[in-house]
Amino acid sequence: MSTLTTSAVPHVARRQWLTTLTLILVALPTAVPILSVLSSLLRPGSETWQHLRDSVLPEYVGNTLLLMALVGIGVLLVGVTCAWYTATRDFPGRRWLVWALILPIAAPAYVVAYAYADVLAFDSELQRGVREMFGVARGLPPVRSLSGAAIILTLCLYPYVYLFAYTAFAGHARSLTDAARTLGANRRQAFSRVALPHARPAIAGGAALALMETAADFGVVDFFGVTTLTSGVFRTWYAQGDQEAALQLAGWLFLVVMLLVLAERWVRRGAHTNPVSRQVSAPRDAIRGVHGWLMTLICALPVLLGFVLPVAVFVYNAVAVGDPMLGRAFGSYITNTIMVAAIAAVLCVSCALALAYGLRVASFARARIPLQQLGVRLATLGYALPGMVLAVGFIGPLTMLDRWLAGTLSNWLDRPVGLLLTGSIAALIIVYLARFMTVAYNSCDSGMARIHQHYDAAARSLGASTRNMLTRVHLPMLMPSVLTAALLVFVDVVKELPATLILRPFNFETLATRAYRLASDERIAEASTACLAIVLVGLIPTLLLARQNFGSSKST
């Protein structure tokens, strides 16, 4: 093995420049927007920025932080409670609820917001019934508020916490709490002082993902009229037409997200768990009677409110009203969505394979260099950044590059050449690549890690080149991970709204932008067709995720 490794070093060393070049090219779509946004914070602001800073910036930041706080509390309460009950208790309907609790993640938050805005509208049948039943003038509280946005986001994002917490609780938490009970701790003490600290790293990771999605959300806060940093960036960009001020607002949003990332790492610092002797889950406590059905109700409510009710509203509206362009231009919305999602999925998976395989080859030859690791970290940072930040930060450098290309080609061809990248699908694809590279890389890298390096050594001994090893050895074994990565990227692109709104070509509609445009015109019933299509697409990876985590597990 050492001889093979040593002989491979010169061959790998000759290809290090290619791996480094690939890292640079893949990291550019993420690095350029970050540098653009950060540099804007150092430049003197325009009159518009000074007005925003002195008048509405405190409100933007305050509402963003308050919304994150409310959603953080909500997802922790719902996610941890449901995870604890389903992982450690046996009550009626538990086997169904344990996987149904992740269904709300299939629906984007802005889609669920459209459904509740329709159900809780002042002239809706529900509101009229409440007013007539209780003899009140206003009915239920309005959903279009900061608290309403927090509730919608909680219903859509709690599965992040639930998934992480369930895995932690279903592992060894029950064994640890049983040991605590033998030492005299009651149920509440065993949960709060043993099980909860044991699951703290996992819960913190899930909560951080939920809060990142909250900070990046645009559809809900824009539709509900909540002034946050994301809605402020969009309004400054389009309503006031000041790109520099919008870029500086995006810089503040970037700082908020980075502080969240650092806080999550600080919360998880020094967190280690020790394995226990029992390698199988302990039997769950059987809860029957009133208490059992109460647990069923508690765990069923998030599913009913976060998924079943919105889908029922969309199905009813789609059948009763539906999109007026159905059967005409609606096919182009589906075609555009599939086209950009498929291109982004192929590019993300290809670049992810190049990164993961490049690091594997370098590791096999003991030639890994810190520059490559730094490039991978930078290339996979985009998922932690809001699509709004990436889009706004990328448009300026892209315009400069496009003008340079147009001038250069005009000189070469001796005739005028228009802009090639700005306002084209290429700009969208580049931002999608930066935003969702992390999803593809994590899947491909985890699949690559499961392939032992003995396969590499055997292929080398038979004279296989680096390219042959990838195509004939690794890729067939990686196919499930590659397909999973492509599917996840495809669905994320279908649901992406702010980046698509900012960078899409003129008169280019996807399902997400179609739903947004109709809902913004208060044509929610007509938007239900596009919303239902988005949810159905999102169900595919959600059901695969449920099967992976719960389908074949004996612990469920």
Helices and strands as residue ranges (DSSP letters): H 2-14, H 16-40, H 47-55, H 57-88, E 89-90, H 94-100, G 103-106, H 109-119, H 125-134, H 146-168, I 169-173, H 174-182, H 187-190, I 191-195, H 196-216, H 219-224, H 229-238, H 243-267, E 285-286, H 289-303, I 304-308, H 309-320, H 330-364, H 370-379, G 382-384, H 387-413, H 425-449, H 454-461, H 466-469, I 470-474, H 475-495, H 498-503, H 511-520, H 524-546, I 547-551
